[in-house]
Amino acid sequence: MTLQTWWLFVGAVFLLSGTPGPNMLHILSRSVDLGLRRSVAAMAGCLSGIVLVLAASAAGLATLFLALPGAFEVLRYAGVAYLIFLGVKAWRSEARPLDVGSPALAAALSPAALFRGGFAISISNPKLILFAAAFLPQFIDPALPRAPQFAMLVLTFAVVESFWYGVYALGGRSLARHLSRPAVKRLFDRVTGLIFIGFGLALLRVKPG
């Protein structure tokens, strides 16, 4: 992999990661509700799911998974159901004054729970498997050892993705200042819920290959 190829990968990933999607919306909403510091656990969960799938692609498991009859469809419908569940949950959330970092909310959402939530959103996105199986190998030079190249691409992706997590989390912290009124917070939750449902319905159109 040449330096030029790597820079091309950086540019592509920068644009792809920055595009609003389920992970970024999840980080934004967690930052709004819990603050920047506590949303780090959700970021770690999202990033762990991504790295796991990309590492599986490096081992050839993503391509094998896509070749299994019905496996992709099972994941796709699971992802759709989970995103729609999150959307309905956000839509129906109780309107209350926003109290970022409140003890009650902190007790209800431990770092482990935040990590699991982020990981579940990340790992249930079938687009990530398609990206790992079809897009990532395009930047690999077959004449050179594959493992170091995959390691560099996965590390690069993780760094760029983490940058955008920070951007969205900071945006959530700034947005939280304007959500002190229950009516405004209710509107934010319902818009967030609709977007999650929209992401879920959009996944119904995702097809392998």
C-alpha positions in Angstrom: 0.0 0.0 0.0 1.5 3.3 -1.1 1.3 6.6 0.8 -1.0 7.9 -1.9 -3.4 4.9 -1.5 -3.4 5.5 2.3 -4.3 9.1 1.9 -7.1 8.2 -0.5 -8.4 5.8 2.2 -8.1 8.5 4.9 -10.1 10.9 2.7 -12.8 8.3 2.0 -13.1 7.2 5.6 -13.2 10.9 6.8 -16.2 11.6 4.6 -17.9 8.2 5.4 -17.4 8.5 9.2 -18.5 12.1 9.3 -21.8 11.4 7.6 -24.6 11.2 10.2 -25.6 7.6 10.9 -26.8 5.4 13.8 -23.4 5.5 15.7 -23.1 9.3 15.4 -26.7 9.9 16.4 -26.2 7.6 19.4 -23.1 9.5 20.5 -24.9 12.8 20.1 -27.9 11.7 22.1 -25.8 10.2 24.9 -23.8 13.4 25.1 -27.0 15.4 25.4 -28.3 13.3 28.2 -25.2 12.4 30.1 -22.5 14.9 29.2 -19.2 14.5 27.3 -17.3 12.5 29.9 -19.9 9.8 30.5 -20.6 9.4 26.8 -17.0 8.1 26.3 -18.2 4.6 27.4 -20.8 4.7 24.5 -18.0 5.8 22.1 -15.9 2.9 23.3 -18.7 0.5 22.6 -19.4 1.8 19.1 -15.7 1.8 18.3 -15.2 -1.7 19.6 -17.9 -3.1 17.4 -16.4 -1.4 14.3 -12.9 -2.7 15.1 -14.2 -6.2 15.7 -15.9 -6.3 12.3 -12.9 -4.8 10.5 -10.6 -7.3 12.2 -13.0 -10.1 11.1 -12.7 -8.8 7.5 -8.9 -9.0 7.7 -9.3 -12.6 8.7 -11.7 -13.3 5.9 -14.6 -13.9 8.2 -16.8 -11.1 6.8 -16.6 -12.5 3.3 -17.4 -16.0 4.7 -20.4 -14.6 6.6 -21.8 -13.0 3.5 -21.5 -16.3 1.7 -23.6 -18.2 4.3 -27.2 -18.5 3.1 -29.5 -16.3 5.1 -26.9 -15.0 7.5 -26.9 -11.5 6.1 -30.7 -11.3 6.2 -30.8 -12.4 9.8 -28.4 -9.6 10.7 -30.2 -7.1 8.6 -33.6 -7.7 10.2 -32.0 -7.8 13.7 -30.4 -4.4 12.9 -33.7 -3.0 11.6 -35.6 -4.2 14.7 -33.0 -2.7 17.1 -32.9 0.7 15.4 -36.7 0.9 15.3 -36.8 -0.1 19.0 -34.4 2.7 19.9 -36.5 5.1 17.8 -39.8 4.1 19.6 -38.0 4.3 22.9 -36.7 7.8 22.2 -40.2 8.9 20.9 -41.9 7.7 24.0 -39.4 9.0 26.5 -40.7 11.1 29.3 -40.4 14.8 28.9 -38.5 16.3 31.8 -36.1 19.1 32.4 -32.6 18.1 31.2 -30.2 17.5 34.0 -27.0 16.4 32.5 -25.1 14.0 34.7 -27.8 13.6 37.2 -27.2 10.9 39.9 -30.5 9.1 39.0 -29.6 8.9 35.3 -26.0 7.9 36.1 -27.2 5.1 38.3 -29.6 3.8 35.6 -26.9 3.8 32.9 -23.6 2.4 34.1 -20.5 2.6 32.0 -20.9 -1.1 31.2 -24.5 -0.5 30.0 -23.4 2.5 27.9 -20.7 0.4 26.4 -23.1 -2.5 25.6 -25.6 -0.1 24.0 -22.9 1.5 21.7 -21.5 -2.0 20.8 -25.0 -3.3 19.9 -25.7 -0.4 17.6 -22.3 -0.7 15.9 -22.3 -4.5 15.5 -25.9 -4.8 14.3 -25.3 -2.5 11.3 -25.1 -4.7 8.2 -23.6 -1.8 6.2 -20.5 -2.2 8.3 -20.0 -5.8 7.2 -20.5 -4.8 3.5 -17.9 -2.0 4.0 -15.5 -4.4 5.6 -15.9 -7.1 3.0 -16.1 -5.0 -0.1 -14.5 -1.6 0.5 -11.6 -2.3 2.8 -9.8 -4.9 0.6 -9.7 -2.4 -2.3 -6.8 -0.6 -0.6 -4.7 -3.7 0.0 -1.7 -4.3 -2.3 -1.8 -8.1 -3.0 1.9 -8.0 -3.8 2.7 -7.0 -0.2 2.0 -8.8 3.2 -1.7 -8.3 4.0 -1.6 -8.3 7.8 0.4 -5.0 8.2 -1.7 -3.3 5.6 -5.0 -4.4 7.2 -3.6 -3.3 10.6 -2.8 0.1 9.3 -6.2 0.5 7.7 -8.1 -0.6 10.8 -6.0 1.7 13.0 -6.6 4.6 10.6 -10.3 4.0 10.5 -10.4 3.8 14.4 -8.6 7.2 14.7 -10.8 8.9 12.1 -14.0 7.5 13.7 -12.8 8.6 17.1 -12.3 12.1 15.9 -15.9 12.3 14.6 -17.2 10.8 17.9 -15.5 13.7 19.7 -17.1 16.2 17.3 -20.6 14.8 17.7 -20.2 14.5 21.5 -19.0 18.1 21.7 -22.0 19.1 19.6 -24.3 17.2 22.0 -22.8 19.1 25.0 -23.4 22.4 23.3 -26.9 21.3 22.3 -27.7 20.4 25.9 -27.7 24.0 26.9 -30.7 24.7 24.7 -32.7 21.7 25.9 -33.4 22.8 29.5 -37.2 23.2 28.8 -39.2 19.9 28.8 -41.0 20.8 25.6 -37.8 21.4 23.7 -36.3 18.2 25.0 -39.4 16.3 24.0 -39.1 17.6 20.5 -35.4 16.6 20.4 -36.3 13.1 21.6 -39.0 12.7 19.0 -36.8 13.9 16.2 -34.1 11.5 17.4 -36.6 8.7 17.5 -37.8 9.4 14.0 -34.3 9.5 12.7 -33.5 6.1 14.3 -36.7 4.6 12.8 -35.6 6.1 9.4 -32.2 4.5 9.7 -33.9 1.2 10.5 -36.3 1.3 7.5 -33.4 2.4 5.3 -31.5 -0.8 6.2 -34.4 -2.8 4.7 -33.0 -1.8 1.3 -29.4 -2.9 2.0 -28.5 -5.9 -0.1 -25.2 -7.8 -0.2 -23.2 -7.8 -3.4 
